[in-house]
């Protein structure tokens, strides 16, 4: 069935394991658009022998989800070509699976030897380890380069140094009270994660909001896209020594953050979106947004007019469209490689005049120009939503009571790409419905594996630039 769904154009949205006490249950979510389709498959395995046939030969992301389940639930994928650990580092105890219902506190960490990195050998080959502790405020991640001269032969990225047990923390929270946790999955994507979570809860509880509420939410997501894209355009210029462009981009980002605070009371747009509700303190000034967009467009034009910048961007860290599709890439990473994907069009909550930005070369320049074009389109979309709005700037629906177990899926297009949340909610008479399971997939989960693919044959000094051109979330991946 999975093979048939993938062959018919559906993509894997997520794989979520569940501990149902007597058995372990796995939910596979497949998504498609035009028309929108959401198809779930379930598979149960006994707790005393939790094995599944590996589907990794059908899809690279499927193989990674299987490795995640093996680490966190002890569900073993039989026939997986790379069954080594993914989430749990070597010092995690072998038989402790933290997402099980009765896993208990972690036992003492063990020393089990070095992580089995593939060693690339040959004349002139040497290794450069980087991280997991980095200079500045960057989150921890370990990168191991196998290099000849300055050319990268292979890069291995090791993540999950900041695994916080986010999905476990959702369990037991009230259906209307977990959004604050969703906002903190990845701090720079607070609004989009809050939206995906809220849509999932609303789907489970049957809450329907008016179109005006969905449009106000869409406005907040565009404001989040704007300040992040502005920061990235400046940071990319800064990584090739064009600090002047970065200074102006940071100035623009600060204007947008102050605008966010005026609109919601929080610079990162927290507190405005929650299940059944959206609250804006004020609408932003559409003319001001258009002025900021013009300002950033000038900064981008000056950046690419610099021949050194343009040369460093062009042809660097190429991700082909074939690789982007095979890896399941999302957001601007996919669009820069010619892969069309945008949840605002594929899984809409309201009709929006979205202008798709795209490129095909798959290099740093493409990932820069896609962000540049998305900034302009996003500013115009936000202005349209502001100018077409009528009525109040707040909407609150009553949270209904429910009995039994229900599930729901929420999808939003964050600034990095498509975010998917799936929740299961249990309600009993006379008490508040509570979450029993939440599965979260940030686009970084799909996009991180693309960085080592793109960095092959790139020189070591260009790694910071290539890494910034992807700019994936460590926290959004590690959960």
C-alpha positions in Angstrom: 0.0 0.0 0.0 2.8 2.4 0.9 4.5 1.7 -2.4 1.3 2.4 -4.3 0.7 5.7 -2.4 4.2 7.0 -3.2 3.9 5.9 -6.8 0.6 7.9 -7.1 2.3 11.1 -6.1 1.7 11.3 -2.4 4.5 12.3 -0.1 5.4 11.0 3.3 4.3 13.6 5.9 5.3 11.8 9.1 5.6 8.5 10.8 4.5 8.4 14.5 4.9 5.5 16.9 2.5 5.2 19.9 2.7 3.2 23.0 -0.8 1.8 23.6 0.3 -0.2 26.7 -0.5 -3.6 25.3 0.9 -3.0 21.8 2.9 -0.5 19.9 1.2 1.3 17.0 2.7 3.1 14.1 0.9 5.7 12.0 2.1 6.6 8.6 0.7 9.9 7.2 0.8 10.5 3.4 -0.1 13.9 1.9 -1.0 15.1 -1.6 -2.6 18.2 -3.1 -4.8 19.3 -6.0 -7.0 17.8 -4.7 -5.8 17.7 -1.1 -5.6 14.3 0.4 -4.5 13.0 3.8 -4.2 9.2 4.1 -3.2 7.4 7.2 -2.0 3.8 7.5 -1.7 2.0 10.9 0.5 -1.0 11.8 0.6 -2.7 15.2 3.4 -4.7 16.7 3.5 -6.7 20.0 5.6 -5.1 22.7 7.5 -8.3 23.5 8.8 -8.5 19.9 8.4 -5.1 18.2 9.7 -5.6 14.7 8.5 -4.2 11.4 9.6 -4.8 7.8 11.7 -1.9 6.7 10.3 0.3 4.0 13.5 2.3 3.6 14.0 0.9 0.1 10.8 2.9 -0.9 11.8 6.3 0.5 14.9 7.8 2.2 12.7 9.7 4.8 10.9 6.5 5.7 14.3 4.9 6.6 15.1 7.8 8.9 11.7 7.7 10.6 12.3 3.9 11.2 15.7 4.6 12.8 14.0 7.2 15.0 11.4 4.7 16.2 14.1 2.1 16.9 15.9 4.6 19.2 12.9 6.0 21.0 10.4 3.1 21.0 12.6 0.0 20.4 10.7 -0.9 17.2 13.3 -2.7 15.1 13.1 -2.3 11.3 14.1 -5.6 9.7 16.0 -5.3 6.5 17.1 -1.7 7.1 20.4 -1.0 5.2 21.7 1.4 8.0 20.1 0.3 11.3 22.6 2.2 13.4 21.4 4.8 16.0 20.0 8.1 14.8 18.7 10.0 17.8 20.4 8.3 20.7 24.1 9.0 21.0 26.5 6.2 21.9 26.4 6.9 25.6 22.6 6.3 25.8 21.8 2.9 27.4 21.0 0.2 24.8 17.7 -1.0 26.2 16.3 2.4 27.4 13.6 3.8 25.0 12.5 7.1 26.4 9.2 7.4 24.5 7.7 4.2 26.0 4.9 4.9 28.5 6.8 3.3 31.4 10.4 4.1 30.4 11.1 5.7 33.7 14.0 8.0 34.4 17.2 7.4 32.4 19.7 4.9 33.9 23.3 5.8 34.1 24.9 6.7 30.8 27.3 4.2 29.4 30.6 4.4 27.5 30.1 2.3 24.4 33.0 3.5 22.3 33.3 6.0 19.5 30.4 6.8 17.1 30.9 4.7 14.0 31.7 7.4 11.4 32.6 6.1 8.0 36.3 6.6 7.5 37.3 7.8 4.0 40.8 6.6 3.3 43.2 7.3 0.4 46.3 9.3 -0.5 46.1 12.8 0.9 42.7 12.3 2.7 42.4 13.8 6.1 39.5 14.6 8.5 38.4 17.9 10.0 36.0 17.6 13.0 33.9 20.7 13.7 31.6 21.0 16.8 29.4 20.1 18.5 30.3 23.3 20.4 30.6 26.3 18.0 31.6 29.9 18.3 28.8 32.4 18.9 25.2 31.4 19.7 24.8 28.6 17.2 23.2 25.4 18.6 25.3 22.2 18.9 25.9 20.0 15.9 28.9 17.9 14.9 30.3 18.0 11.4 33.1 15.6 10.2 34.7 16.4 6.9 36.8 14.0 4.9 38.9 16.3 2.7 41.6 16.2 0.0 43.4 19.5 -0.1 40.5 22.0 0.3 37.9 19.8 -1.4 35.2 18.0 0.6 34.9 14.4 -0.3 32.3 13.6 2.3 30.5 15.3 5.2 28.8 13.5 8.1 26.5 15.7 10.2 25.7 14.4 13.7 22.7 16.1 15.4 20.5 15.5 18.4 22.7 17.1 21.0 19.8 19.3 22.2 17.1 16.5 22.2 14.6 17.8 24.8 11.9 15.2 24.8 9.4 17.7 23.3 6.9 15.2 22.1 6.9 13.5 25.5 6.1 16.9 27.1 2.9 17.3 25.1 1.4 14.2 26.7 -1.1 14.9 29.5 -1.5 18.6 28.7 -4.9 20.1 28.1 -6.0 20.3 24.5 -6.1 24.1 24.6 -3.1 24.5 26.8 -0.2 23.0 24.9 0.3 25.7 22.3 3.0 27.5 24.4 5.1 24.3 24.1 4.5 24.3 20.4 5.7 27.9 20.1 9.1 26.8 21.7 9.9 23.9 19.4 12.0 26.2 17.3 12.0 29.7 18.5 12.3 31.5 15.1 9.3 29.6 13.9 7.0 30.2 16.9 3.9 31.3 14.9 4.0 28.6 12.2 4.4 25.8 14.8 1.6 27.3 16.9 -0.6 27.3 13.8 0.2 23.7 12.8 -0.5 22.6 16.4 -3.7 24.6 16.7 -5.0 23.3 13.3 -4.3 19.7 14.5 -6.2 20.2 17.8 -9.1 21.9 15.8 -9.1 19.0 13.4 -9.4 16.5 16.2 -12.1 18.4 18.1 -14.1 19.5 15.0 -13.6 23.3 15.6 -14.3 25.4 12.6 -13.1 29.0 12.4 -14.4 31.7 10.0 -12.3 32.7 7.0 -11.4 36.0 8.6 -9.7 34.2 11.4 -7.7 32.1 9.0 -6.6 35.2 7.1 -5.4 36.9 10.3 -3.4 33.8 11.1 -2.0 33.8 7.6 -0.8 37.4 8.1 1.1 36.4 11.2 2.9 33.6 9.3 3.9 36.1 6.6 5.3 38.5 9.3 7.4 35.6 10.6 8.6 34.8 7.1 9.7 38.4 6.6 11.9 38.9 9.6 13.6 35.5 9.1 14.3 35.9 5.4 15.7 39.4 6.0 18.1 38.0 8.6 19.2 35.2 6.2 19.9 37.5 3.3 22.1 39.6 5.5 23.9 36.6 7.0 24.7 35.1 3.6 26.3 38.4 2.5 28.2 38.5 5.8 29.6 35.0 5.2 31.5 36.2 2.1 32.7 39.4 3.9 30.0 41.9 2.7 29.3 43.1 6.2 27.6 46.3 5.0 24.7 44.4 3.5 24.4 42.4 6.7 24.2 45.6 8.8 21.3 46.9 6.7 19.5 43.5 6.7 19.8 43.5 10.5 18.4 47.0 10.6 15.4 45.9 8.5 15.0 42.8 10.7 14.8 45.0 13.8 12.1 47.1 12.2 10.1 43.9 11.5 10.5 42.6 15.0 9.3 45.9 16.4 6.3 45.7 14.1 5.6 42.2 15.4 5.5 43.5 18.9 3.0 46.2 17.9 0.8 43.6 16.3 0.9 40.8 18.9 2.7 42.2 22.0 5.7 39.8 21.3 8.6 40.3 19.0 8.5 36.6 18.0 4.7 36.6 17.5 4.0 34.4 20.5 0.6 34.3 22.2 -1.4 35.3 19.1 -2.4 31.9 17.8 -3.9 29.2 19.9 -6.5 26.4 19.4 -9.8 28.0 18.4 -8.4 31.5 18.6 -6.3 34.3 17.0 -5.7 37.6 18.7 -4.1 40.7 17.1 -3.6 43.9 19.1 -3.5 45.9 15.9 -3.0 45.5 12.2 0.3 46.6 10.8 0.6 49.5 8.3 0.5 48.0 4.8 2.4 51.1 3.4 5.2 50.5 5.9 5.5 46.9 4.9 5.8 47.9 1.2 8.4 50.5 2.2 10.5 47.8 4.1 10.2 45.5 1.1 11.6 48.2 -1.2 14.4 48.8 1.3 15.4 45.1 1.4 15.1 44.8 -2.4 17.7 47.6 -2.7 20.0 45.8 -0.3 19.7 42.5 -2.3 20.4 44.3 -5.5 23.6 45.9 -4.1 24.6 42.5 -2.7 24.4 40.6 -6.0 26.0 43.5 -7.9 29.1 42.9 -5.9 31.1 40.6 -8.2 32.9 38.9 -5.3 29.6 38.0 -3.7 28.0 36.8 -6.9 31.0 34.6 -7.7 31.1 33.0 -4.3 27.3 32.3 -4.5 27.3 30.9 -8.0 27.8 27.2 -8.4 28.5 26.6 -4.7 26.9 23.7 -2.8 24.7 22.5 -5.6 21.6 20.4 -4.6 20.2 18.9 -7.8 16.4 18.6 -8.3 16.8 14.8 -8.4 18.5 14.7 -5.0 16.0 17.3 -3.5 13.1 15.1 -4.5 14.7 11.8 -3.3 15.5 13.4 0.1 12.0 14.9 0.4 13.2 18.4 0.7 10.8 21.2 1.6 10.6 25.0 1.6 13.1 27.3 0.0 15.7 24.5 -0.2 13.4 22.5 -2.5 12.2 25.5 -4.4 15.7 26.6 -5.1 16.3 23.2 -6.7 13.2 23.4 -8.9 10.9 21.4 -6.7 7.5 23.0 -6.2 6.2 22.7 -2.7 4.2 25.1 -0.6 1.6 24.2 2.0 -0.2 27.5 1.5 -1.3 26.2 -1.9 -1.2 22.4 -1.2 -3.0 22.4 2.1 -4.8 25.8 2.3 -6.9 27.0 5.2 -8.0 30.0 3.2 -7.6 31.1 -0.4 -4.5 33.2 -0.7 -2.9 34.9 -3.8 0.4 33.2 -3.2 3.1 34.0 -5.7 5.5 31.1 -5.9 9.2 31.9 -6.0 11.6 29.4 -7.5 14.9 28.6 -9.1 16.5 25.6 -10.6 20.3 25.7 -10.2 20.2 24.5 -6.6 23.2 26.5 -5.5 23.8 29.2 -2.8 22.8 31.8 -5.3 19.4 30.1 -6.0 18.7 29.7 -2.3 19.5 33.5 -1.9 17.3 34.6 -4.8 14.4 32.4 -3.7 14.5 34.1 -0.3 14.8 37.5 -1.9 11.8 36.9 -4.1 9.8 35.3 -1.3 10.4 38.4 0.8 8.9 40.6 -1.8 5.9 38.3 -2.4 5.3 37.8 1.3 5.3 41.6 2.0 2.8 42.1 -0.8 0.6 39.2 0.5 0.7 40.6 4.0 -0.3 44.0 2.6 -3.2 42.4 0.7 -4.4 40.6 3.9 -4.2 43.9 5.9 -6.1 46.0 3.3 -8.8 43.4 2.7 -9.5 42.8 6.4 -12.8 43.9 7.9 -14.2 43.4 11.3 -12.5 42.6 14.7 -8.9 41.6 15.0 -9.6 38.8 17.5 -11.6 35.6 17.4 -12.1 33.0 20.1 -14.2 29.8 19.7 -15.4 27.8 22.6 -13.5 24.6 23.2 -16.0 21.7 22.9 -16.2 18.8 25.3 -15.4 15.4 23.9 -15.3 11.8 24.8 -13.1 9.0 23.5 -9.9 9.3 21.5 -9.7 11.5 18.5 -6.8 12.4 16.2 -6.1 15.5 14.1 -3.5 16.8 11.6 -2.4 20.4 11.2 -0.2 21.7 8.3 1.3 25.1 7.9 4.0 26.6 5.6 6.6 28.0 7.9 9.4 30.2 6.6 11.7 27.1 6.3 9.0 25.0 4.7 6.0 22.7 5.5 5.4 21.9 9.2 3.2 18.9 10.1 1.7 18.2 13.6 -0.4 15.2 14.4 -2.2 14.9 17.8 -4.3 12.4 19.6 -6.7 13.6 22.2 -8.6 11.7 24.9 -11.7 13.1 26.5 -13.7 11.7 29.4 -17.0 13.0 30.7 -16.7 15.9 33.1 -13.0 16.6 32.5 -10.9 18.5 30.0 -9.8 16.7 26.9 -6.0 16.1 27.0 -3.3 15.2 24.6 -2.1 11.7 24.7 0.4 12.0 21.8 1.8 14.7 19.6 4.1 14.1 16.6 5.9 17.1 15.3 7.8 17.3 12.0 9.7 20.5 11.3 11.0 20.9 7.7 14.5 20.7 9.0 13.9 17.0 9.6 13.7 16.6 5.8 16.2 19.2 4.8 19.2 18.5 7.1 20.3 15.4 5.1 20.5 17.5 2.0 23.4 19.6 3.3 26.0 16.7 3.2 24.8 15.9 -0.3 25.2 19.4 -1.5 28.6 20.0 0.1 30.4 17.3 -1.8 33.1 18.7 -4.1 32.7 22.1 -2.3 35.8 23.6 -0.7 36.1 23.7 3.1 36.1 27.5 3.4 32.7 27.6 1.7 31.1 25.4 4.3 29.8 28.3 6.5 28.3 29.9 3.5 26.7 26.6 2.3 25.4 25.8 5.8 23.8 29.3 6.1 22.2 28.9 2.7 20.3 25.9 4.1 20.0 27.4 7.6 18.1 24.5 9.2 16.9 24.4 12.8 18.9 22.2 15.2 16.1 22.5 17.8 13.4 21.8 15.2 15.2 18.6 14.2 16.3 17.4 17.6 13.0 17.9 19.5 
